[in-house]
């Protein structure tokens, strides 16, 4: 019984390590965007831009002045609020 438990734990650890190693390689390959996948692709792009501007996940970012027209990260930035 103990050997079976150790084997399953070892297998689980191997799967987690393999998934962690393979994830960056999969993200680097371009993905074809179709009309059916456009909404998800655009959402991923927008969130990625926000994370990049904030300097990482779980970090706060805000503009301290009205956004210049050539630096808007969304199509119509709300320039009336700070």
N, C-alpha and C positions, 0 to 999 in steps of 0.2 A: 504494500500500500504506500509506504514512504517513497519507494523508488518511482512509482507512478506519479506521485505528487511532484517530486523533484524534476522528473522528465517534462511534465506539463509546464512547470515554472520556467524551465530552461527554454522550452519551445516558445513560450509567451515572450520571454526576454529577447530571443532571437528575432521574432516577428517585429517587435517594437523597434529594435535597432535597425533592422532592414528597412522598415518603413521610414525611419528618420533619415537614413542615408539616401533613400530613393526619392524622397519628397522634393529636395532642391533640383534634382535632375529633371523631374517631370515638370516643374514650374518653369524651367528655362526654355522649354520647347514652345514655339508659337502655337496658338490654338485658332482654328478657323472659326470665325464668327459668322453665323447665319442669322436670318431674320428671327428664327425661333430662339436663338441663344443671345441675341443682342442685349436684351434687358439685363441679363446676368453679367455679361461681359462689361457693360458700361457701369454697372453697380460696382463690380470688382475694381475697375479702373479708378472710379471716384474714391472709393475707400482707400485704395492704394496711394493715391495722391495725398489724401488727408493724413495718412500714417507717415508718409515721407515728409510732409511739411511739419508735422509735429515732432519728428525725430524718433519715432518708434510707437509701439502699441502702448495703450494706457497712459498716454501723455496728452496734456492739454495744449491746445494751440488756438490763438485768436488773433485777429488783425487789430492793431491799435490805431489805425487810421483808415479812411475809406480806401477800398481796394482799387489800385490803378486798373484802367480798362484792359491793359495788355497782360495783367497778372491774375485775371479771374480764373479760379479753378473750377467754376461751374459756368454754365451758359449765361445765366442772368444773376450775378451776385447781388445780394441785397445791400446796396451802398448806403442806405439810410440808417443803418444801425452799426454800432461799434462793438 
